[in-house]
């Protein structure tokens, strides 16, 4: 019972970290895209 609970906790933490990473990555990609657009003008 405790093992399953810790496993679920670890999985939820991993998902949380992945979510944070995706948001971070998305923001970086967006800023890069905006910079490229600015340079083109």
QUIWOPE-V204676 format. One record per helix or strand. SS is the DSSP state (~ for helix, > for strand). FROM is the first residue (numbers start at 1). TO is the last residue. If there is no record, write none. Layout:
ss={SS SS}
from={FROM FROM}
to={TO TO}
This chain:
ss={~}
from={2}
to={40}
